[in-house]
Amino acid sequence: MGIFDAISDAKVYGGGRYITPGKYKLKIQELKTFESTKNAGQNFFAAECEVAETTSEDYAPGDVVTWLVDMTKAPAMNNLLQFALALDPENTKSDITASVMEELVSPEQPASGIMVTADAFVIKTRNGGDFTKVNWYASQQ
């Protein structure tokens, strides 16, 4: 048996390089949704972005970072709305619908290549833990 024989049974796990505190100019690469492999029914939204500019000491231009949203958490839709509005400064809140969000994560990937600005900072959670909050803005290119 060769060391790679089990490759056909392997699973692909995305992400892992999450946005850390700092200011970013990011180029959208891919937007997707997926279900947790550990918790059935727990869905996530992920934005994978290439760093164009950043003040973060953790990343440099060319690095790829992931913003992950746990769809089971109360703030998920508010965070996704802010993100979606940053993709097109012409859009208003009423322009962002469920069908628009479905299109964004579709195989066509209409947001791929769009530049956005992100401001990430640490906030305390209700239970006292640290959480990196990300505010999204349309990029001035």
C-alpha atoms as a printed R data frame, in Angstrom:
    type eleno elety resid chain resno       x      y       z
1   ATOM     1    CA   MET     A     1   0.000  0.000   0.000
2   ATOM     2    CA   GLY     A     2   1.375  3.416  -0.994
3   ATOM     3    CA   ILE     A     3   1.348  6.394   1.368
4   ATOM     4    CA   PHE     A     4  -1.156  8.278  -0.817
5   ATOM     5    CA   ASP     A     5  -3.650  5.461  -1.419
6   ATOM     6    CA   ALA     A     6  -6.244  7.052   0.909
7   ATOM     7    CA   ILE     A     7  -6.205 10.378  -0.975
8   ATOM     8    CA   SER     A     8  -9.523  9.583  -2.675
9   ATOM     9    CA   ASP     A     9 -11.207  9.406   0.762
10  ATOM    10    CA   ALA     A    10  -9.708 12.657   2.053
11  ATOM    11    CA   LYS     A    11 -11.793 15.775   2.777
12  ATOM    12    CA   VAL     A    12 -10.820 19.301   1.808
13  ATOM    13    CA   TYR     A    13 -10.922 21.825   4.639
14  ATOM    14    CA   GLY     A    14 -10.868 25.496   3.713
15  ATOM    15    CA   GLY     A    15  -9.749 28.547   5.597
16  ATOM    16    CA   GLY     A    16  -7.485 28.613   8.567
17  ATOM    17    CA   ARG     A    17  -5.884 31.976   7.860
18  ATOM    18    CA   TYR     A    18  -8.462 34.240   9.405
19  ATOM    19    CA   ILE     A    19  -8.511 38.028   9.348
20  ATOM    20    CA   THR     A    20  -6.675 39.428  12.362
21  ATOM    21    CA   PRO     A    21  -6.831 42.977  13.773
22  ATOM    22    CA   GLY     A    22  -5.791 45.674  11.324
23  ATOM    23    CA   LYS     A    23  -6.962 47.583   8.286
24  ATOM    24    CA   TYR     A    24  -7.138 45.772   4.973
25  ATOM    25    CA   LYS     A    25  -7.712 46.336   1.300
26  ATOM    26    CA   LEU     A    26  -8.846 42.963  -0.028
27  ATOM    27    CA   LYS     A    27  -9.628 41.413  -3.401
28  ATOM    28    CA   ILE     A    28 -12.493 38.929  -3.254
29  ATOM    29    CA   GLN     A    29 -11.471 35.517  -4.555
30  ATOM    30    CA   GLU     A    30 -14.387 33.283  -3.595
31  ATOM    31    CA   LEU     A    31 -17.599 33.441  -1.564
32  ATOM    32    CA   LYS     A    32 -19.157 30.195  -0.407
33  ATOM    33    CA   THR     A    33 -21.387 28.501   2.116
34  ATOM    34    CA   PHE     A    34 -20.849 25.100   3.667
35  ATOM    35    CA   GLU     A    35 -22.077 22.878   6.463
36  ATOM    36    CA   SER     A    36 -19.853 22.041   9.410
37  ATOM    37    CA   THR     A    37 -18.281 18.603   9.226
38  ATOM    38    CA   LYS     A    38 -18.479 18.396  13.025
39  ATOM    39    CA   ASN     A    39 -21.976 19.748  13.743
40  ATOM    40    CA   ALA     A    40 -24.812 18.783  11.417
41  ATOM    41    CA   GLY     A    41 -27.024 21.745  10.581
42  ATOM    42    CA   GLN     A    42 -24.392 24.348  11.449
43  ATOM    43    CA   ASN     A    43 -23.799 26.402   8.313
44  ATOM    44    CA   PHE     A    44 -21.073 28.898   7.546
45  ATOM    45    CA   PHE     A    45 -20.479 31.680   5.027
46  ATOM    46    CA   ALA     A    46 -16.859 32.183   3.993
47  ATOM    47    CA   ALA     A    47 -15.193 34.971   2.040
48  ATOM    48    CA   GLU     A    48 -11.721 34.139   0.794
49  ATOM    49    CA   CYS     A    49  -9.757 37.234  -0.115
50  ATOM    50    CA   GLU     A    50  -6.309 38.171  -1.333
51  ATOM    51    CA   VAL     A    51  -4.590 40.869   0.709
52  ATOM    52    CA   ALA     A    52  -3.721 43.915  -1.419
53  ATOM    53    CA   GLU     A    53  -2.716 46.158   1.504
54  ATOM    54    CA   THR     A    54  -2.797 45.779   5.280
55  ATOM    55    CA   THR     A    55  -1.603 47.217   8.571
56  ATOM    56    CA   SER     A    56  -1.787 43.753  10.161
57  ATOM    57    CA   GLU     A    57   1.550 42.308  11.212
58  ATOM    58    CA   ASP     A    58   0.222 38.819  10.477
59  ATOM    59    CA   TYR     A    59  -0.208 39.191   6.724
60  ATOM    60    CA   ALA     A    60   1.397 40.779   3.695
61  ATOM    61    CA   PRO     A    61   0.175 41.649   0.201
62  ATOM    62    CA   GLY     A    62  -0.497 38.468  -1.736
63  ATOM    63    CA   ASP     A    63  -1.546 36.428   1.305
64  ATOM    64    CA   VAL     A    64  -5.017 34.881   1.296
65  ATOM    65    CA   VAL     A    65  -7.277 35.377   4.325
66  ATOM    66    CA   THR     A    66 -10.709 34.048   5.210
67  ATOM    67    CA   TRP     A    67 -13.644 35.765   6.890
68  ATOM    68    CA   LEU     A    68 -15.940 33.145   8.384
69  ATOM    69    CA   VAL     A    69 -19.516 33.737   9.572
70  ATOM    70    CA   ASP     A    70 -21.321 31.164  11.718
71  ATOM    71    CA   MET     A    71 -24.849 31.339  10.325
72  ATOM    72    CA   THR     A    72 -26.322 30.023  13.603
73  ATOM    73    CA   LYS     A    73 -25.256 33.160  15.508
74  ATOM    74    CA   ALA     A    74 -27.648 36.091  15.923
75  ATOM    75    CA   PRO     A    75 -25.423 38.769  14.291
76  ATOM    76    CA   ALA     A    76 -24.790 36.706  11.135
77  ATOM    77    CA   MET     A    77 -27.321 38.441   8.871
78  ATOM    78    CA   ASN     A    78 -26.296 41.934  10.027
79  ATOM    79    CA   ASN     A    79 -22.650 41.127   9.304
80  ATOM    80    CA   LEU     A    80 -23.501 39.651   5.904
81  ATOM    81    CA   LEU     A    81 -25.607 42.681   4.986
82  ATOM    82    CA   GLN     A    82 -22.712 45.022   5.766
83  ATOM    83    CA   PHE     A    83 -20.375 42.816   3.736
84  ATOM    84    CA   ALA     A    84 -22.755 42.653   0.757
85  ATOM    85    CA   LEU     A    85 -23.216 46.433   0.776
86  ATOM    86    CA   ALA     A    86 -19.431 46.870   0.626
87  ATOM    87    CA   LEU     A    87 -19.333 44.946  -2.656
88  ATOM    88    CA   ASP     A    88 -21.199 47.705  -4.508
89  ATOM    89    CA   PRO     A    89 -21.458 51.240  -3.090
90  ATOM    90    CA   GLU     A    90 -24.498 51.865  -5.299
91  ATOM    91    CA   ASN     A    91 -26.555 49.240  -3.433
92  ATOM    92    CA   THR     A    92 -28.883 50.023  -0.565
93  ATOM    93    CA   LYS     A    93 -30.160 47.726   2.147
94  ATOM    94    CA   SER     A    94 -33.287 46.927   0.110
95  ATOM    95    CA   ASP     A    95 -31.112 45.723  -2.806
96  ATOM    96    CA   ILE     A    96 -29.634 42.889  -0.742
97  ATOM    97    CA   THR     A    97 -32.054 39.962  -0.814
98  ATOM    98    CA   ALA     A    98 -31.783 36.238  -0.205
99  ATOM    99    CA   SER     A    99 -31.559 35.672  -3.965
100 ATOM   100    CA   VAL     A   100 -28.701 38.191  -4.255
101 ATOM   101    CA   MET     A   101 -26.813 36.350  -1.496
102 ATOM   102    CA   GLU     A   102 -27.463 32.989  -3.221
103 ATOM   103    CA   GLU     A   103 -26.073 34.434  -6.453
104 ATOM   104    CA   LEU     A   104 -22.940 35.681  -4.672
105 ATOM   105    CA   VAL     A   105 -22.066 32.131  -3.548
106 ATOM   106    CA   SER     A   106 -23.073 30.507  -6.853
107 ATOM   107    CA   PRO     A   107 -20.533 28.831  -9.150
108 ATOM   108    CA   GLU     A   108 -20.481 32.025 -11.282
109 ATOM   109    CA   GLN     A   109 -18.848 33.945  -8.385
110 ATOM   110    CA   PRO     A   110 -19.944 37.442  -9.517
111 ATOM   111    CA   ALA     A   111 -18.039 39.147  -6.660
112 ATOM   112    CA   SER     A   112 -14.689 37.612  -7.597
113 ATOM   113    CA   GLY     A   113 -12.169 40.380  -8.232
114 ATOM   114    CA   ILE     A   114 -14.072 43.111  -6.362
115 ATOM   115    CA   MET     A   115 -11.943 45.182  -3.998
116 ATOM   116    CA   VAL     A   116 -13.283 45.885  -0.485
117 ATOM   117    CA   THR     A   117 -11.917 47.531   2.636
118 ATOM   118    CA   ALA     A   118 -12.037 45.850   6.033
119 ATOM   119    CA   ASP     A   119 -11.343 47.168   9.519
120 ATOM   120    CA   ALA     A   120 -10.786 44.318  11.989
121 ATOM   121    CA   PHE     A   121 -10.546 44.749  15.756
122 ATOM   122    CA   VAL     A   122 -10.979 42.644  18.892
123 ATOM   123    CA   ILE     A   123 -14.138 42.863  20.981
124 ATOM   124    CA   LYS     A   124 -15.155 40.929  24.086
125 ATOM   125    CA   THR     A   125 -17.889 38.329  23.776
126 ATOM   126    CA   ARG     A   126 -20.645 37.951  26.348
127 ATOM   127    CA   ASN     A   127 -18.700 35.175  28.041
128 ATOM   128    CA   GLY     A   128 -15.534 37.284  28.198
129 ATOM   129    CA   GLY     A   129 -13.665 35.754  25.282
130 ATOM   130    CA   ASP     A   130 -11.978 37.639  22.455
131 ATOM   131    CA   PHE     A   131 -13.643 37.894  19.047
132 ATOM   132    CA   THR     A   132 -12.316 39.629  15.930
133 ATOM   133    CA   LYS     A   133 -15.062 41.896  14.582
134 ATOM   134    CA   VAL     A   134 -14.757 42.985  10.959
135 ATOM   135    CA   ASN     A   135 -16.437 46.090   9.543
136 ATOM   136    CA   TRP     A   136 -16.709 46.166   5.763
137 ATOM   137    CA   TYR     A   137 -16.626 49.170   3.439
138 ATOM   138    CA   ALA     A   138 -16.641 49.739  -0.295
139 ATOM   139    CA   SER     A   139 -13.093 50.177  -1.527
140 ATOM   140    CA   GLN     A   140 -12.033 53.473  -3.019
141 ATOM   141    CA   GLN     A   141  -9.889 51.387  -5.416
